[in-house]
Amino acid sequence: MQSILRKSAIQKILNNLYRGVISAEDIVSESIRKAESIGRELNYFLLINHDLTYSHIDKLNKHICEGVFKPLMCIPVAVKDNIDHKPFTTRAGTPYLNINPKLNAKIISVLEDMGVVFIGRTNMHELAMGATNVNPHFGPSRNPLDPSRITGGSSGGSAGSVATGITPIALGTDTGGSVRIPAAFCGIVGFKPTINRIPVAGVLPISNTLDHVGILARNTEDIIVTLNTLISGFTESVYNKLEDIRNRGIRLAVIRDFVDASMNSVKESFSKALDRVRELDWKIDEISFPDFNIVSKVRAPIMLGEAAANLFDIYVRYRDRMGSDVRYLFKIGLSIPASVYVMACKIRERWISYFKALFDRYDVIATPTIPIEPPKISEVENITTRALLIKNTELFNVIGTPTITLPAPMMDIGLPGYIQLTASWGNDELLLATSLMYEEI
Amino acid sequence: MEYEFSQVFNDALEDVSKDVKKIVKAIILKYLEKDISERYSGGG
């Protein structure tokens, strides 16, 4: 496997560890040092995990001495604050929640067994109910490429941790774009799998039908390596798909409504990304999604109605301490009639049928990940800006397809652009193979 | 407690009714776009 993993930051760390060039302590100390310096400066961590980390090193050193090597041995990982991880309290970016989990989230248990070292819990949009990561209680996480701008969220601290090299991978959650938006703004890769492919048990629930666990990394290979620990034979399946698409090419559909509604700089970057894939002889068509402008209205009752029910006691107890944006969303969720929730779910079924038909003709669908450039921290009070952040991502939570964001050529403002790719349900391997091919250009 | 819960809902609706009306209207219009036979098919 080492021979095919050319870009993987994880593989580089493991190679150096196995060759004795670096020790477990070197890896973890360096990660903690960065978390304490740039991580603090840009506000990516709510908790840095010193005690567990150093006790963990002793255990890992013992394994290494005994010749026991695990697939993610000593790999530093950052975890979003809404994912259960004993013995830490789950606070979901709030000062008022103090949940002591009885069990670890599934992904935490698996990664722990694989030898990772959890460096800390990351800053996030309060309760994961927003995409700015401007947290009224702990402050905003700042974009590593331009600290006057937002990271985006709600997994903003996780994206920052990866983008600044504190950890090669981080865990996030995605209910409307919360992995993909900060990954895009921070110039890294963010992936949400097909809904429920990574179990959401152990994540503070917002929406039963929209929540996803996702992975952020600097390249697709590291996402594949991580998923391989959860899904047996995953890496092999992806590379088989890669061989297949290299032989037969990709049928790509661009949804023009998403492109037309984007800022010029985003559009230009996206267009340059498409020019690159044309060199690979991908067959590219333009298509339309006629309901593009109503997506946020259909998602609202589903997401906010489910959130208001799931977190009702939290709202009742702590509403006076919540940020005004989050409180407002709860109020909408509490006020949506049940009949409208059901109608929204039925519209979702129609969209799923629409996309099923599209995926008979296309392997992958592409859009810009976000229609705007990363806003300045001072600009996100504006409700229109906040709505635009999720405009291109939320549809793929509503229909539950595997979706990834990848960096695209630079925009005028000197920050990387972004392209979002989505494939049919269960075709995560095909999507990641396509991403590998895109990154090869 | 009963009073508090009803107050929670009343306060919420009072503050967001304009936005909720917009959402409700948009969804109903979209839902009704389909022919009645398609909306009622598949029932038991």
Interface residues (C-beta under 8 A of the other chain):
Chain A: D291 I294 K297 V298 A300 P301 Y315 V316 R319 Y328 F330 K331 I332 L334 S335 I336 P337 V340 M343 A344 K346 I347 R350
Chain B: E4 F5 V8 F9 D11 A12 L13 D15 V16 S17 D19 V20 K22 I23 V24 A26 I27 I28 K30 Y31 K34 R39
